[in-house]
Amino acid sequence: MIRYKIDILSALKEAGYNTNRLRKEKLLAEGVIQSLREGKYIALQNIDKICGLLDCQPADLLEYVKEPEGGVQ
């Protein structure tokens, strides 16, 4: 399962990109912001944009966690 390693919106806020600025400057769409709030997946083009804003690599944002065989234990 792929999941976010960090709270991306918090990281953007610390870098000076609050949600109002993200919307106003059309850096990320409202739907993308909402998906991040809910921990849902976003398109790679948005990951690319976020990496540019945070000067980081996708691996800094995402991680793969192997699920136990046979479901939850």
C-alpha positions as CSV (number, residue, x, y, z in Angstrom):
1,M,0.0,0.0,0.0
2,I,1.3,3.5,-0.9
3,R,0.8,6.1,1.8
4,Y,1.9,9.6,2.6
5,K,4.9,9.8,4.9
6,I,4.2,13.4,6.0
7,D,1.3,15.8,6.3
8,I,1.8,17.5,3.0
9,L,-0.5,20.4,3.7
10,S,1.4,21.1,6.9
11,A,4.8,20.9,5.1
12,L,3.5,23.3,2.5
13,K,2.3,25.7,5.2
14,E,5.7,25.7,6.9
15,A,7.2,26.5,3.5
16,G,4.9,29.5,3.1
17,Y,2.1,28.0,1.0
18,N,-1.1,28.1,3.0
19,T,-4.2,26.7,1.4
20,N,-5.5,30.2,0.5
21,R,-2.2,30.9,-1.4
22,L,-2.3,27.5,-3.1
23,R,-5.8,28.3,-4.4
24,K,-5.3,32.0,-5.2
25,E,-2.0,31.4,-7.2
26,K,-3.6,28.3,-8.8
27,L,-0.7,26.1,-7.5
28,L,-3.1,23.3,-6.5
29,A,-6.7,22.9,-7.3
30,E,-9.3,22.8,-4.5
31,G,-10.0,19.1,-5.2
32,V,-6.3,18.3,-4.8
33,I,-6.2,20.1,-1.5
34,Q,-9.3,18.3,-0.3
35,S,-7.9,14.9,-1.3
36,L,-4.7,15.7,0.7
37,R,-6.8,16.6,3.7
38,E,-8.6,13.2,3.4
39,G,-5.4,11.2,2.8
40,K,-6.6,10.2,-0.7
41,Y,-4.4,9.7,-3.7
42,I,-3.5,12.5,-6.0
43,A,-2.2,12.5,-9.6
44,L,1.6,12.3,-10.2
45,Q,1.5,15.8,-11.8
46,N,0.4,17.1,-8.5
47,I,3.1,15.2,-6.7
48,D,5.5,16.8,-9.2
49,K,4.2,20.3,-8.4
50,I,4.4,19.7,-4.6
51,C,8.0,18.4,-5.0
52,G,8.9,21.6,-6.8
53,L,7.3,23.8,-4.1
54,L,9.0,21.8,-1.3
55,D,12.3,21.2,-3.2
56,C,12.1,17.5,-2.4
57,Q,11.8,14.0,-4.0
58,P,8.6,11.9,-4.3
59,A,10.2,9.5,-1.8
60,D,10.2,12.3,0.8
61,L,6.3,12.4,0.5
62,L,5.3,8.7,-0.2
63,E,6.2,5.3,1.1
64,Y,5.3,1.7,0.3
65,V,4.1,-0.4,3.2
66,K,3.7,-4.1,2.6
67,E,0.4,-5.4,3.9
68,P,0.5,-8.6,5.9
69,E,-0.4,-11.7,3.9
70,G,-4.0,-12.8,4.6
71,G,-5.2,-9.3,5.5
72,V,-5.0,-7.6,8.9
73,Q,-3.6,-9.6,11.7
